[in-house]
Amino acid sequence: MNIKYICIALSLACSSFVFTGCSEDDLNSTSVFPKENTEGAAKSAFDNWLDKNYLQPYNITFNYRYNDKLTNRGYDVIPADYEKSIALAKLVKQVWLDVYTEAMGPEFLKTYAPRIMQLIGSYEFNADGSQVLGTAEGGLQIMLFGVNALDIDNPRINKDDPYESHDVLPADLNYWFFHTMHHEFCHILTQQKSYPLEFQQISAGTYHSQDWVNVKDKDAAKQGFVTGYGSGEYNEDFAEIYSTYITLSADGWNAILAELVLKELPLSTRSWI
């Protein structure tokens, strides 16, 4: 066929498409999105459970549905699995909400807990090879990543070996979730009441602000840090001490102390350590 006629035919086809697209045909009123995934959907039994155990007593909105407005669009992530979200919500209640309620009372959590908890199915990966396990944003929101890695049929908690490989399966709930949760909550608490400024001077000059991702946990202990991540800077150092101490057993904590090189601390810090 002559190229001129091909061009004419394409032009006519495009013109027909334009006129058809602008016609006043009635639009289908049926949404392409399933009703159970929309805000107007009837609440499920899980939604009602979340209202009773998170929203009503602590004013915490627990989001297991994906909300792109609450995520960092610079990363590609996926929604959390429904069944695994249920399991994690119950675990978080037992190892976080119930613990602080028993120790400090419900008003403590209602005052200091984040207003939003958002679950994400996958992890955020950084250019340096590190992966984001959780974030705390302005004391208002905690995000927990990697929910879909949770093995709800084979739950496992490693509290005794701080140097176990993180690739061991089933995934260690302590490392991937509980430690992260307490770490992020510590950041929220220290925004309300800071720790003594002398803490910043204990390891001054030895932090790995640029290359902490290459510091193995066992090597970090020899430099006075509980984890490699804690060697990045003093705020992360403090939060790692807090969350590590809470989630490890006495044997696990002593295993770190056995590797730790105790430093000669300033007199001003000895009274509170």
Secondary structure, DSSP 8 states (H G I E B T S, - for coil): --HHHHHHHHHHHHHHHHHHHTS------S-SS-GGGSTTS---HHHHHHIIIIIHHH--EEE-S--GGGS-TTS------HHHHHHHHHHHIIIIIHHHHHHH-HHHHHHHS-SEEEE-SS-EE-TTS-EE-EEEETTTEEEE--GGG--TTS-B---S-TTS-TT-SS-BHIIIIIHHHHHHHHHHHHHHS---TTHHHHTTT---TTTGGG--HHHHHHTT-SSTGGGS-HHHHHHHHHHHHHHS-HHHHHHHHHH-------HHHHTT-
